[in-house]
Amino acid sequence: MTLVEEIIELFESQGKSAYFGEAVSQEEHALQAAFFAAEEQAPNTLIAAALLHDIGHLQHAEGEDAADRGIDMRHERAGEAYLNRAFGAAVAEPVALHVNAKRYLCFAEPEYLSELSPASRQSLRLQGGPMSADEAAEFERNPYWTEAVRLRRWDDQAKIPGLRVPGIEEYHEVLERALLDTLEE
Ligand code: FE
């Protein structure tokens, strides 16, 4: 089985689980995030990152009430480790940074926090709360910080029950191309 087939199978076998505290499944959430990325004509690697940003959750089905139990699963790190096996920094780094991008936006845009969903606001506390000015300046030194912020906004939007978007099988080529782009990094 190729890596792309493995990823698609992971979505098919684990994707129906709920996206923590939201009215969409993990698979719907991922497909919506990728759809928004494609709509903005993001590069392949960033569309792939949007599709795969919560892959750490699919690998470890902790249950949807994990945030309620006060567990910070560090899913962005699990996802980064998985993606680093084959994809380059252009895919793995925005994924690794997408939780910190939320903390960053809470600092940089005062209205951002009030627009977060209740579940996302709750998990923010476990993730360390809004960044300080020093942390935000440090974050902006990461070469992929703007990609991480874009990914974060698609992530925040991708919670719309019943939105019709292309299925996982439509992403074979995007993923294959993102793997090839990685070789050129
Ligand atoms: Fe997400």
Backbone and ligand atoms as CSV (ligand in chain L), in Angstrom:
chain,resi,resn,atom,element,x,y,z
A,1,MET,N,N,0.844,-1.196,0.000
A,1,MET,CA,C,0.000,0.000,0.000
A,1,MET,C,C,0.882,1.251,0.000
A,2,THR,N,N,0.567,2.204,-0.854
A,2,THR,CA,C,1.332,3.456,-0.863
A,2,THR,C,C,0.908,4.327,0.323
A,3,LEU,N,N,1.710,5.326,0.618
A,3,LEU,CA,C,1.372,6.220,1.732
A,3,LEU,C,C,0.032,6.916,1.485
A,4,VAL,N,N,-0.190,7.337,0.243
A,4,VAL,CA,C,-1.444,8.025,-0.074
A,4,VAL,C,C,-2.629,7.084,0.157
A,5,GLU,N,N,-2.483,5.837,-0.252
A,5,GLU,CA,C,-3.560,4.852,-0.010
A,5,GLU,C,C,-3.766,4.642,1.489
A,6,GLU,N,N,-2.666,4.622,2.214
A,6,GLU,CA,C,-2.736,4.443,3.669
A,6,GLU,C,C,-3.507,5.604,4.323
A,7,ILE,N,N,-3.214,6.813,3.870
A,7,ILE,CA,C,-3.882,8.003,4.414
A,7,ILE,C,C,-5.380,7.953,4.109
A,8,ILE,N,N,-5.711,7.622,2.870
A,8,ILE,CA,C,-7.117,7.580,2.472
A,8,ILE,C,C,-7.847,6.500,3.278
A,9,GLU,N,N,-7.184,5.374,3.502
A,9,GLU,CA,C,-7.799,4.310,4.298
A,9,GLU,C,C,-8.002,4.742,5.750
A,10,LEU,N,N,-7.052,5.510,6.269
A,10,LEU,CA,C,-7.185,6.019,7.636
A,10,LEU,C,C,-8.443,6.900,7.758
A,11,PHE,N,N,-8.680,7.728,6.755
A,11,PHE,CA,C,-9.895,8.554,6.753
A,11,PHE,C,C,-11.134,7.673,6.688
A,12,GLU,N,N,-11.077,6.649,5.833
A,12,GLU,CA,C,-12.262,5.812,5.653
A,12,GLU,C,C,-12.567,4.990,6.906
A,13,SER,N,N,-11.512,4.554,7.613
A,13,SER,CA,C,-11.754,3.709,8.795
A,13,SER,C,C,-11.988,4.529,10.066
A,14,GLN,N,N,-11.329,5.699,10.208
A,14,GLN,CA,C,-11.416,6.468,11.458
A,14,GLN,C,C,-12.148,7.802,11.319
A,15,GLY,N,N,-12.431,8.187,10.081
A,15,GLY,CA,C,-12.916,9.543,9.840
A,15,GLY,C,C,-14.328,9.839,10.306
A,16,LYS,N,N,-15.098,8.791,10.610
A,16,LYS,CA,C,-16.497,9.039,10.978
A,16,LYS,C,C,-16.641,9.498,12.435
A,17,SER,N,N,-15.580,9.419,13.195
A,17,SER,CA,C,-15.670,9.851,14.589
A,17,SER,C,C,-15.906,11.359,14.658
A,18,ALA,N,N,-16.475,11.796,15.760
A,18,ALA,CA,C,-16.861,13.204,15.889
A,18,ALA,C,C,-15.625,14.086,15.992
A,19,TYR,N,N,-15.755,15.296,15.450
A,19,TYR,CA,C,-14.707,16.294,15.638
A,19,TYR,C,C,-15.050,16.997,16.945
A,20,PHE,N,N,-14.179,16.845,17.883
A,20,PHE,CA,C,-14.403,17.251,19.278
A,20,PHE,C,C,-15.324,18.445,19.494
A,21,GLY,N,N,-16.487,18.165,20.013
A,21,GLY,CA,C,-17.392,19.237,20.410
A,21,GLY,C,C,-18.055,19.978,19.256
A,22,GLU,N,N,-17.864,19.504,18.017
A,22,GLU,CA,C,-18.457,20.183,16.863
A,22,GLU,C,C,-19.470,19.250,16.198
A,23,ALA,N,N,-20.283,19.822,15.315
A,23,ALA,CA,C,-21.357,19.055,14.687
A,23,ALA,C,C,-20.927,18.390,13.379
A,24,VAL,N,N,-19.643,18.227,13.170
A,24,VAL,CA,C,-19.142,17.541,11.969
A,24,VAL,C,C,-18.211,16.400,12.387
A,25,SER,N,N,-18.028,15.430,11.478
A,25,SER,CA,C,-17.099,14.333,11.754
A,25,SER,C,C,-15.670,14.794,11.457
A,26,GLN,N,N,-14.714,13.983,11.898
A,26,GLN,CA,C,-13.302,14.273,11.589
A,26,GLN,C,C,-13.099,14.392,10.075
A,27,GLU,N,N,-13.720,13.461,9.339
A,27,GLU,CA,C,-13.538,13.465,7.885
A,27,GLU,C,C,-14.161,14.717,7.257
A,28,GLU,N,N,-15.377,15.063,7.677
A,28,GLU,CA,C,-16.019,16.265,7.140
A,28,GLU,C,C,-15.165,17.500,7.441
A,29,HIS,N,N,-14.647,17.557,8.645
A,29,HIS,CA,C,-13.811,18.692,9.054
A,29,HIS,C,C,-12.570,18.813,8.151
A,30,ALA,N,N,-11.889,17.717,7.938
A,30,ALA,CA,C,-10.677,17.712,7.112
A,30,ALA,C,C,-11.007,18.094,5.664
A,31,LEU,N,N,-12.096,17.513,5.131
A,31,LEU,CA,C,-12.465,17.784,3.741
A,31,LEU,C,C,-12.890,19.239,3.552
A,32,GLN,N,N,-13.564,19.799,4.541
A,32,GLN,CA,C,-13.950,21.212,4.452
A,32,GLN,C,C,-12.717,22.115,4.512
A,33,ALA,N,N,-11.781,21.805,5.391
A,33,ALA,CA,C,-10.558,22.617,5.496
A,33,ALA,C,C,-9.806,22.600,4.165
A,34,ALA,N,N,-9.687,21.418,3.566
A,34,ALA,CA,C,-8.988,21.293,2.273
A,34,ALA,C,C,-9.750,22.033,1.180
A,35,PHE,N,N,-11.070,21.959,1.232
A,35,PHE,CA,C,-11.907,22.654,0.251
A,35,PHE,C,C,-11.681,24.163,0.310
A,36,PHE,N,N,-11.643,24.727,1.504
A,36,PHE,CA,C,-11.411,26.170,1.645
A,36,PHE,C,C,-10.008,26.547,1.147
A,37,ALA,N,N,-9.041,25.680,1.412
A,37,ALA,CA,C,-7.671,25.929,0.935
A,37,ALA,C,C,-7.646,25.937,-0.596
A,38,ALA,N,N,-8.321,24.976,-1.205
A,38,ALA,CA,C,-8.358,24.882,-2.669
A,38,ALA,C,C,-9.089,26.086,-3.264
A,39,GLU,N,N,-10.156,26.509,-2.600
A,39,GLU,CA,C,-10.912,27.682,-3.058
A,39,GLU,C,C,-10.029,28.922,-3.143
A,40,GLU,N,N,-9.090,29.042,-2.212
A,40,GLU,CA,C,-8.173,30.196,-2.204
A,40,GLU,C,C,-6.945,29.950,-3.070
A,41,GLN,N,N,-6.981,28.854,-3.848
A,41,GLN,CA,C,-5.850,28.506,-4.714
A,41,GLN,C,C,-4.522,28.425,-3.968
A,42,ALA,N,N,-4.584,27.840,-2.790
A,42,ALA,CA,C,-3.356,27.594,-2.024
A,42,ALA,C,C,-2.514,26.565,-2.776
A,43,PRO,N,N,-1.185,26.567,-2.559
A,43,PRO,CA,C,-0.366,25.541,-3.208
A,43,PRO,C,C,-0.752,24.132,-2.718
A,44,ASN,N,N,-0.438,23.144,-3.555
A,44,ASN,CA,C,-0.735,21.748,-3.228
A,44,ASN,C,C,-0.318,21.318,-1.835
A,45,THR,N,N,0.892,21.753,-1.463
A,45,THR,CA,C,1.410,21.349,-0.162
A,45,THR,C,C,0.535,21.895,0.972
A,46,LEU,N,N,-0.021,23.096,0.765
A,46,LEU,CA,C,-0.845,23.690,1.821
A,46,LEU,C,C,-2.271,23.105,1.806
A,47,ILE,N,N,-2.758,22.720,0.629
A,47,ILE,CA,C,-4.035,22.000,0.576
A,47,ILE,C,C,-3.875,20.661,1.305
A,48,ALA,N,N,-2.746,19.993,1.041
A,48,ALA,CA,C,-2.480,18.715,1.720
A,48,ALA,C,C,-2.389,18.929,3.229
A,49,ALA,N,N,-1.731,20.011,3.637
A,49,ALA,CA,C,-1.622,20.308,5.078
A,49,ALA,C,C,-3.006,20.523,5.686
A,50,ALA,N,N,-3.881,21.240,4.960
A,50,ALA,CA,C,-5.241,21.478,5.467
A,50,ALA,C,C,-5.989,20.153,5.617
A,51,LEU,N,N,-5.853,19.295,4.615
A,51,LEU,CA,C,-6.528,17.995,4.664
A,51,LEU,C,C,-6.017,17.146,5.829
A,52,LEU,N,N,-4.728,17.255,6.095
A,52,LEU,CA,C,-4.084,16.333,7.046
A,52,LEU,C,C,-3.814,16.957,8.413
A,53,HIS,N,N,-4.315,18.189,8.658
A,53,HIS,CA,C,-3.859,18.906,9.854
A,53,HIS,C,C,-4.230,18.218,11.160
A,54,ASP,N,N,-5.317,17.438,11.146
A,54,ASP,CA,C,-5.711,16.735,12.385
A,54,ASP,C,C,-5.470,15.237,12.292
A,55,ILE,N,N,-4.547,14.827,11.433
A,55,ILE,CA,C,-4.338,13.388,11.249
A,55,ILE,C,C,-3.889,12.735,12.561
A,56,GLY,N,N,-3.286,13.524,13.422
A,56,GLY,CA,C,-2.922,13.017,14.753
A,56,GLY,C,C,-4.129,12.522,15.534
A,57,HIS,N,N,-5.296,13.119,15.274
A,57,HIS,CA,C,-6.523,12.665,15.947
A,57,HIS,C,C,-7.007,11.340,15.374
A,58,LEU,N,N,-6.807,11.144,14.074
A,58,LEU,CA,C,-7.292,9.911,13.443
A,58,LEU,C,C,-6.471,8.713,13.899
A,59,GLN,N,N,-5.205,8.967,14.168
A,59,GLN,CA,C,-4.346,7.865,14.600
A,59,GLN,C,C,-4.638,7.448,16.025
A,60,HIS,N,N,-5.052,8.417,16.834
A,60,HIS,CA,C,-5.293,8.140,18.247
A,60,HIS,C,C,-6.704,8.572,18.562
A,61,ALA,N,N,-7.627,7.640,18.557
A,61,ALA,CA,C,-9.019,7.991,18.828
A,61,ALA,C,C,-9.229,8.083,20.341
A,62,GLU,N,N,-8.920,9.265,20.879
A,62,GLU,CA,C,-9.001,9.447,22.338
A,62,GLU,C,C,-10.445,9.576,22.838
A,63,GLY,N,N,-11.345,9.813,21.922
A,63,GLY,CA,C,-12.728,10.045,22.344
A,63,GLY,C,C,-13.004,11.523,22.352
A,64,GLU,N,N,-14.262,11.849,22.049
A,64,GLU,CA,C,-14.574,13.250,21.802
A,64,GLU,C,C,-14.616,14.104,23.061
A,65,ASP,N,N,-14.620,13.473,24.226
A,65,ASP,CA,C,-14.701,14.277,25.440
A,65,ASP,C,C,-13.337,14.509,26.074
A,66,ALA,N,N,-12.274,14.252,25.305
A,66,ALA,CA,C,-10.929,14.383,25.882
A,66,ALA,C,C,-10.677,15.782,26.433
A,67,ALA,N,N,-11.151,16.803,25.695
A,67,ALA,CA,C,-10.933,18.176,26.179
A,67,ALA,C,C,-11.674,18.391,27.492
A,68,ASP,N,N,-12.878,17.798,27.580
A,68,ASP,CA,C,-13.644,17.919,28.828
A,68,ASP,C,C,-12.886,17.298,29.999
A,69,ARG,N,N,-12.149,16.242,29.701
A,69,ARG,CA,C,-11.423,15.566,30.776
A,69,ARG,C,C,-10.092,16.273,31.071
A,70,GLY,N,N,-9.855,17.362,30.387
A,70,GLY,CA,C,-8.668,18.145,30.692
A,70,GLY,C,C,-7.393,17.577,30.090
A,71,ILE,N,N,-7.529,16.823,29.023
A,71,ILE,CA,C,-6.354,16.218,28.404
A,71,ILE,C,C,-5.960,17.012,27.160
A,72,ASP,N,N,-4.759,17.498,27.135
A,72,ASP,CA,C,-4.242,18.138,25.925
A,72,ASP,C,C,-3.481,17.069,25.164
A,73,MET,N,N,-4.002,16.684,24.017
A,73,MET,CA,C,-3.442,15.513,23.342
A,73,MET,C,C,-2.243,15.816,22.471
A,74,ARG,N,N,-1.910,17.108,22.352
A,74,ARG,CA,C,-0.760,17.473,21.522
A,74,ARG,C,C,-0.860,16.824,20.151
A,75,HIS,N,N,-2.072,16.843,19.586
A,75,HIS,CA,C,-2.288,16.127,18.331
A,75,HIS,C,C,-1.466,16.710,17.187
A,76,GLU,N,N,-1.127,18.011,17.308
A,76,GLU,CA,C,-0.362,18.618,16.222
A,76,GLU,C,C,1.045,18.021,16.146
A,77,ARG,N,N,1.547,17.559,17.277
A,77,ARG,CA,C,2.883,16.922,17.284
A,77,ARG,C,C,2.816,15.513,16.700
A,78,ALA,N,N,1.768,14.764,17.041
A,78,ALA,CA,C,1.588,13.425,16.471
A,78,ALA,C,C,1.445,13.532,14.953
A,79,GLY,N,N,0.685,14.538,14.517
A,79,GLY,CA,C,0.486,14.731,13.081
A,79,GLY,C,C,1.788,15.084,12.389
A,80,GLU,N,N,2.568,15.935,13.019
A,80,GLU,CA,C,3.849,16.344,12.441
A,80,GLU,C,C,4.775,15.142,12.279
A,81,ALA,N,N,4.835,14.313,13.308
A,81,ALA,CA,C,5.720,13.145,13.266
A,81,ALA,C,C,5.300,12.215,12.126
A,82,TYR,N,N,4.000,12.002,11.995
A,82,TYR,CA,C,3.483,11.133,10.936
A,82,TYR,C,C,3.808,11.716,9.562
A,83,LEU,N,N,3.563,13.007,9.387
A,83,LEU,CA,C,3.747,13.630,8.077
A,83,LEU,C,C,5.221,13.747,7.705
A,84,ASN,N,N,6.066,13.894,8.717
A,84,ASN,CA,C,7.496,14.000,8.467
A,84,ASN,C,C,8.092,12.738,7.862
A,85,ARG,N,N,7.364,11.624,7.980
A,85,ARG,CA,C,7.857,10.384,7.385
A,85,ARG,C,C,8.030,10.530,5.886
A,86,ALA,N,N,7.188,11.314,5.261
A,86,ALA,CA,C,7.251,11.366,3.807
A,86,ALA,C,C,7.134,12.769,3.230
A,87,PHE,N,N,6.366,13.618,3.907
A,87,PHE,CA,C,6.167,14.967,3.373
A,87,PHE,C,C,7.233,15.892,3.947
A,88,GLY,N,N,7.484,16.976,3.249
A,88,GLY,CA,C,8.474,17.926,3.722
A,88,GLY,C,C,7.890,18.973,4.643
A,89,ALA,N,N,8.712,19.964,4.942
A,89,ALA,CA,C,8.342,21.015,5.884
A,89,ALA,C,C,7.124,21.807,5.407
A,90,ALA,N,N,6.941,21.936,4.096
A,90,ALA,CA,C,5.825,22.735,3.586
A,90,ALA,C,C,4.470,22.133,3.956
A,91,VAL,N,N,4.454,20.827,4.235
A,91,VAL,CA,C,3.228,20.179,4.721
A,91,VAL,C,C,3.293,20.044,6.255
A,92,ALA,N,N,4.380,19.530,6.754
A,92,ALA,CA,C,4.465,19.186,8.184
A,92,ALA,C,C,4.510,20.412,9.099
A,93,GLU,N,N,5.176,21.488,8.649
A,93,GLU,CA,C,5.340,22.652,9.545
A,93,GLU,C,C,4.029,23.400,9.815
A,94,PRO,N,N,3.247,23.729,8.782
A,94,PRO,CA,C,1.965,24.377,9.094
A,94,PRO,C,C,1.093,23.513,10.009
A,95,VAL,N,N,1.153,22.190,9.846
A,95,VAL,CA,C,0.392,21.291,10.726
A,95,VAL,C,C,0.931,21.397,12.153
A,96,ALA,N,N,2.249,21.354,12.277
A,96,ALA,CA,C,2.863,21.422,13.610
A,96,ALA,C,C,2.526,22.735,14.310
A,97,LEU,N,N,2.324,23.790,13.515
A,97,LEU,CA,C,2.116,25.130,14.084
A,97,LEU,C,C,0.647,25.524,14.206
A,98,HIS,N,N,-0.290,24.671,13.791
A,98,HIS,CA,C,-1.666,25.175,13.676
A,98,HIS,C,C,-2.325,25.462,15.016
A,99,VAL,N,N,-1.895,24.796,16.073
A,99,VAL,CA,C,-2.444,25.115,17.402
A,99,VAL,C,C,-1.817,26.420,17.911
A,100,ASN,N,N,-0.526,26.566,17.716
A,100,ASN,CA,C,0.105,27.821,18.114
A,100,ASN,C,C,-0.416,28.996,17.300
A,101,ALA,N,N,-0.838,28.731,16.056
A,101,ALA,CA,C,-1.412,29.808,15.238
A,101,ALA,C,C,-2.703,30.326,15.874
A,102,LYS,N,N,-3.454,29.453,16.485
A,102,LYS,CA,C,-4.661,29.897,17.207
A,102,LYS,C,C,-4.262,30.782,18.379
A,103,ARG,N,N,-3.282,30.356,19.138
A,103,ARG,CA,C,-2.795,31.151,20.273
A,103,ARG,C,C,-2.253,32.495,19.779
A,104,TYR,N,N,-1.607,32.472,18.621
A,104,TYR,CA,C,-1.069,33.696,18.024
A,104,TYR,C,C,-2.200,34.651,17.635
A,105,LEU,N,N,-3.212,34.132,16.941
A,105,LEU,CA,C,-4.317,34.987,16.488
A,105,LEU,C,C,-5.081,35.579,17.667
A,106,CYS,N,N,-5.151,34.862,18.763
A,106,CYS,CA,C,-5.809,35.402,19.966
A,106,CYS,C,C,-5.062,36.633,20.478
A,107,PHE,N,N,-3.762,36.629,20.284
A,107,PHE,CA,C,-2.959,37.797,20.670
A,107,PHE,C,C,-3.082,38.903,19.617
A,108,ALA,N,N,-2.930,38.524,18.348
A,108,ALA,CA,C,-2.796,39.517,17.273
A,108,ALA,C,C,-4.119,40.185,16.887
A,109,GLU,N,N,-5.217,39.448,17.040
A,109,GLU,CA,C,-6.525,39.985,16.619
A,109,GLU,C,C,-7.529,39.839,17.757
A,110,PRO,N,N,-7.777,40.923,18.477
A,110,PRO,CA,C,-8.635,40.851,19.664
A,110,PRO,C,C,-10.011,40.214,19.396
A,111,GLU,N,N,-10.561,40.411,18.187
A,111,GLU,CA,C,-11.900,39.869,17.897
A,111,GLU,C,C,-11.866,38.371,17.587
A,112,TYR,N,N,-10.674,37.850,17.323
A,112,TYR,CA,C,-10.557,36.441,16.932
A,112,TYR,C,C,-11.079,35.496,18.013
A,113,LEU,N,N,-10.702,35.762,19.242
A,113,LEU,CA,C,-11.083,34.886,20.359
A,113,LEU,C,C,-12.601,34.762,20.483
A,114,SER,N,N,-13.294,35.899,20.313
A,114,SER,CA,C,-14.742,35.877,20.498
A,114,SER,C,C,-15.447,35.107,19.376
A,115,GLU,N,N,-14.746,34.903,18.253
A,115,GLU,CA,C,-15.359,34.188,17.127
A,115,GLU,C,C,-15.095,32.683,17.173
A,116,LEU,N,N,-14.254,32.241,18.092
A,116,LEU,CA,C,-13.977,30.804,18.202
A,116,LEU,C,C,-15.209,30.068,18.704
A,117,SER,N,N,-15.324,28.799,18.291
A,117,SER,CA,C,-16.431,27.979,18.782
A,117,SER,C,C,-16.189,27.682,20.267
A,118,PRO,N,N,-17.271,27.350,21.021
A,118,PRO,CA,C,-17.100,27.059,22.450
A,118,PRO,C,C,-16.053,25.970,22.709
A,119,ALA,N,N,-16.064,24.904,21.894
A,119,ALA,CA,C,-15.097,23.808,22.111
A,119,ALA,C,C,-13.671,24.297,21.872
A,120,SER,N,N,-13.510,25.158,20.870
A,120,SER,CA,C,-12.184,25.665,20.543
A,120,SER,C,C,-11.690,26.624,21.627
A,121,ARG,N,N,-12.632,27.355,22.224
A,121,ARG,CA,C,-12.254,28.247,23.317
A,121,ARG,C,C,-11.834,27.447,24.550
A,122,GLN,N,N,-12.550,26.336,24.757
A,122,GLN,CA,C,-12.211,25.494,25.901
A,122,GLN,C,C,-10.822,24.859,25.731
A,123,SER,N,N,-10.544,24.352,24.509
A,123,SER,CA,C,-9.246,23.707,24.315
A,123,SER,C,C,-8.108,24.722,24.349
A,124,LEU,N,N,-8.411,25.989,24.059
A,124,LEU,CA,C,-7.382,27.036,24.112
A,124,LEU,C,C,-6.707,27.082,25.486
A,125,ARG,N,N,-7.504,26.915,26.506
A,125,ARG,CA,C,-6.935,26.953,27.863
A,125,ARG,C,C,-5.906,25.843,28.060
A,126,LEU,N,N,-6.246,24.644,27.567
A,126,LEU,CA,C,-5.320,23.512,27.697
A,126,LEU,C,C,-4.065,23.722,26.847
A,127,GLN,N,N,-4.227,24.514,25.795
A,127,GLN,CA,C,-3.109,24.714,24.861
A,127,GLN,C,C,-2.192,25.860,25.284
A,128,GLY,N,N,-2.525,26.535,26.367
A,128,GLY,CA,C,-1.637,27.572,26.893
A,128,GLY,C,C,-2.190,28.986,26.811
A,129,GLY,N,N,-3.433,29.136,26.280
A,129,GLY,CA,C,-4.052,30.457,26.209
A,129,GLY,C,C,-3.408,31.342,25.152
A,130,PRO,N,N,-3.866,32.603,25.049
A,130,PRO,CA,C,-3.289,33.515,24.051
A,130,PRO,C,C,-1.796,33.709,24.263
A,131,MET,N,N,-1.081,33.961,23.161
A,131,MET,CA,C,0.356,34.213,23.258
A,131,MET,C,C,0.635,35.556,23.907
A,132,SER,N,N,1.801,35.672,24.500
A,132,SER,CA,C,2.306,36.963,24.950
A,132,SER,C,C,2.943,37.645,23.736
A,133,ALA,N,N,3.270,38.930,23.881
A,133,ALA,CA,C,3.920,39.655,22.780
A,133,ALA,C,C,5.247,38.994,22.397
A,134,ASP,N,N,5.984,38.525,23.376
A,134,ASP,CA,C,7.262,37.860,23.100
A,134,ASP,C,C,7.056,36.563,22.330
A,135,GLU,N,N,6.070,35.791,22.771
A,135,GLU,CA,C,5.781,34.526,22.087
A,135,GLU,C,C,5.335,34.777,20.645
A,136,ALA,N,N,4.551,35.840,20.453
A,136,ALA,CA,C,4.063,36.167,19.107
A,136,ALA,C,C,5.236,36.568,18.200
A,137,ALA,N,N,6.159,37.330,18.732
A,137,ALA,CA,C,7.329,37.743,17.943
A,137,ALA,C,C,8.168,36.523,17.566
A,138,GLU,N,N,8.297,35.606,18.505
A,138,GLU,CA,C,9.030,34.357,18.260
A,138,GLU,C,C,8.313,33.526,17.178
A,139,PHE,N,N,7.000,33.452,17.293
A,139,PHE,CA,C,6.194,32.704,16.317
A,139,PHE,C,C,6.423,33.243,14.901
A,140,GLU,N,N,6.486,34.554,14.772
A,140,GLU,CA,C,6.660,35.172,13.453
A,140,GLU,C,C,8.054,34.939,12.871
A,141,ARG,N,N,8.928,34.380,13.646
A,141,ARG,CA,C,10.245,34.042,13.106
A,141,ARG,C,C,10.248,32.685,12.411
A,142,ASN,N,N,9.179,31.907,12.606
A,142,ASN,CA,C,9.113,30.619,11.930
A,142,ASN,C,C,8.864,30.831,10.433
A,143,PRO,N,N,9.639,30.171,9.564
A,143,PRO,CA,C,9.456,30.390,8.125
A,143,PRO,C,C,8.055,30.031,7.612
A,144,TYR,N,N,7.316,29.222,8.337
A,144,TYR,CA,C,5.981,28.808,7.875
A,144,TYR,C,C,4.848,29.439,8.672
A,145,TRP,N,N,5.113,30.543,9.355
A,145,TRP,CA,C,4.068,31.078,10.224
A,145,TRP,C,C,2.854,31.602,9.458
A,146,THR,N,N,3.075,32.220,8.277
A,146,THR,CA,C,1.904,32.732,7.539
A,146,THR,C,C,1.060,31.574,6.995
A,147,GLU,N,N,1.716,30.496,6.571
A,147,GLU,CA,C,0.975,29.312,6.125
A,147,GLU,C,C,0.165,28.724,7.283
A,148,ALA,N,N,0.775,28.719,8.464
A,148,ALA,CA,C,0.084,28.176,9.641
A,148,ALA,C,C,-1.155,29.005,9.976
A,149,VAL,N,N,-1.058,30.322,9.823
A,149,VAL,CA,C,-2.205,31.190,10.109
A,149,VAL,C,C,-3.315,30.974,9.068
A,150,ARG,N,N,-2.924,30.814,7.806
A,150,ARG,CA,C,-3.942,30.524,6.775
A,150,ARG,C,C,-4.647,29.207,7.095
A,151,LEU,N,N,-3.849,28.196,7.396
A,151,LEU,CA,C,-4.411,26.881,7.744
A,151,LEU,C,C,-5.372,27.009,8.935
A,152,ARG,N,N,-4.980,27.803,9.898
A,152,ARG,CA,C,-5.807,27.979,11.096
A,152,ARG,C,C,-7.191,28.536,10.745
A,153,ARG,N,N,-7.224,29.491,9.833
A,153,ARG,CA,C,-8.516,30.090,9.475
A,153,ARG,C,C,-9.412,29.083,8.757
A,154,TRP,N,N,-8.827,28.240,7.903
A,154,TRP,CA,C,-9.635,27.192,7.249
A,154,TRP,C,C,-10.114,26.189,8.300
A,155,ASP,N,N,-9.243,25.862,9.226
A,155,ASP,CA,C,-9.583,24.952,10.332
A,155,ASP,C,C,-10.793,25.500,11.105
A,156,ASP,N,N,-10.759,26.777,11.427
A,156,ASP,CA,C,-11.852,27.398,12.200
A,156,ASP,C,C,-13.168,27.413,11.421
A,157,GLN,N,N,-13.075,27.566,10.099
A,157,GLN,CA,C,-14.287,27.610,9.262
A,157,GLN,C,C,-14.888,26.237,9.037
A,158,ALA,N,N,-14.039,25.204,9.112
A,158,ALA,CA,C,-14.416,23.865,8.625
A,158,ALA,C,C,-15.278,23.090,9.622
A,159,LYS,N,N,-16.363,23.717,10.041
A,159,LYS,CA,C,-17.224,23.117,11.064
A,159,LYS,C,C,-18.680,23.300,10.680
A,160,ILE,N,N,-18.948,23.266,9.383
A,160,ILE,CA,C,-20.293,23.575,8.888
A,160,ILE,C,C,-21.066,22.280,8.604
A,161,PRO,N,N,-22.081,21.977,9.433
A,161,PRO,CA,C,-22.812,20.723,9.232
A,161,PRO,C,C,-23.460,20.664,7.846
A,162,GLY,N,N,-23.267,19.542,7.170
A,162,GLY,CA,C,-23.959,19.306,5.903
A,162,GLY,C,C,-23.377,20.008,4.685
A,163,LEU,N,N,-22.285,20.749,4.835
A,163,LEU,CA,C,-21.679,21.413,3.667
A,163,LEU,C,C,-21.194,20.350,2.680
A,164,ARG,N,N,-21.574,20.483,1.421
A,164,ARG,CA,C,-21.181,19.487,0.414
A,164,ARG,C,C,-19.859,19.893,-0.218
A,165,VAL,N,N,-18.876,19.029,-0.061
A,165,VAL,CA,C,-17.532,19.297,-0.602
A,165,VAL,C,C,-17.008,17.998,-1.239
A,166,PRO,N,N,-15.966,18.094,-2.073
A,166,PRO,CA,C,-15.394,16.871,-2.666
A,166,PRO,C,C,-14.942,15.868,-1.597
A,167,GLY,N,N,-15.043,14.572,-1.931
A,167,GLY,CA,C,-14.682,13.507,-0.986
A,167,GLY,C,C,-13.186,13.216,-0.959
A,168,ILE,N,N,-12.794,12.368,-0.039
A,168,ILE,CA,C,-11.375,12.057,0.164
A,168,ILE,C,C,-10.740,11.472,-1.100
A,169,GLU,N,N,-11.539,10.708,-1.864
A,169,GLU,CA,C,-11.008,10.080,-3.081
A,169,GLU,C,C,-10.565,11.123,-4.116
A,170,GLU,N,N,-11.050,12.365,-3.966
A,170,GLU,CA,C,-10.662,13.433,-4.898
A,170,GLU,C,C,-9.256,13.984,-4.601
A,171,TYR,N,N,-8.654,13.528,-3.504
A,171,TYR,CA,C,-7.391,14.137,-3.074
A,171,TYR,C,C,-6.152,13.303,-3.368
A,172,HIS,N,N,-6.366,12.174,-4.087
A,172,HIS,CA,C,-5.234,11.342,-4.493
A,172,HIS,C,C,-4.128,12.176,-5.118
A,173,GLU,N,N,-4.526,12.975,-6.133
A,173,GLU,CA,C,-3.538,13.703,-6.915
A,173,GLU,C,C,-2.878,14.823,-6.100
A,174,VAL,N,N,-3.693,15.524,-5.316
A,174,VAL,CA,C,-3.135,16.590,-4.464
A,174,VAL,C,C,-2.056,16.010,-3.548
A,175,LEU,N,N,-2.345,14.856,-2.960
A,175,LEU,CA,C,-1.391,14.246,-2.030
A,175,LEU,C,C,-0.155,13.742,-2.764
A,176,GLU,N,N,-0.368,13.096,-3.911
A,176,GLU,CA,C,0.786,12.608,-4.688
A,176,GLU,C,C,1.674,13.782,-5.096
A,177,ARG,N,N,1.038,14.874,-5.519
A,177,ARG,CA,C,1.820,16.047,-5.945
A,177,ARG,C,C,2.533,16.698,-4.771
A,178,ALA,N,N,1.885,16.717,-3.632
A,178,ALA,CA,C,2.539,17.291,-2.444
A,178,ALA,C,C,3.764,16.460,-2.071
A,179,LEU,N,N,3.676,15.150,-2.265
A,179,LEU,CA,C,4.843,14.291,-2.007
A,179,LEU,C,C,5.963,14.612,-2.986
A,180,LEU,N,N,5.617,14.824,-4.241
A,180,LEU,CA,C,6.636,15.160,-5.252
A,180,LEU,C,C,7.253,16.531,-4.969
A,181,ASP,N,N,6.408,17.501,-4.605
A,181,ASP,CA,C,6.922,18.842,-4.283
A,181,ASP,C,C,7.948,18.763,-3.167
A,182,THR,N,N,7.709,17.834,-2.252
A,182,THR,CA,C,8.596,17.646,-1.122
A,182,THR,C,C,10.010,17.286,-1.582
A,183,LEU,N,N,10.087,16.477,-2.635
A,183,LEU,CA,C,11.393,16.047,-3.149
A,183,LEU,C,C,12.194,17.225,-3.686
A,184,GLU,N,N,11.466,18.278,-4.060
A,184,GLU,CA,C,12.146,19.456,-4.634
A,184,GLU,C,C,12.486,20.512,-3.603
A,185,GLU,N,N,12.083,20.288,-2.364
A,185,GLU,CA,C,12.302,21.305,-1.335
A,185,GLU,C,C,13.775,21.574,-1.077
L,1,FE,FE,FE,-8.894,21.048,13.029
